[in-house]
Amino acid sequence: MKKISAPKTRNNDRWLREHFEEIVDKYAGRYILIGNNKILYTDTDGTPRQILNKCKTKHPGIVPLFFRVPLPSDFVCALII
């Protein structure tokens, strides 16, 4: 099994944290793939499987973050007393 470099994944994590609010505003409810500190693909580029395959082919050295962007309503919590 190939070992993943922690700095590669940390950079994407940091970039996501810094841009999370604008990502939710623009891509809520959609799938995105982040690599090299930018959004490489969204679900408009195909199904989740197709997007991952595109990334592996076009960017073989990238360790991507791939996930569904939460909806703003996903952040609403209710307290029941």
C-alpha angles and dihedrals in degrees: 000000000000115000116235118226110239094214090058092056094039092056091055091045091052092047090050092051091050093050101031098112094051090044091054090047093052105029106027112157093009133107118248135180118213124196135153090014097300141079106269100177141006131195088268084074092063142285119329090260092049091049092052091048091050090051094048091050100042099033107027095166096051123104100207134202108224121182148129111268109234122244117243087247089060087071095055114103129184128211115218114202 
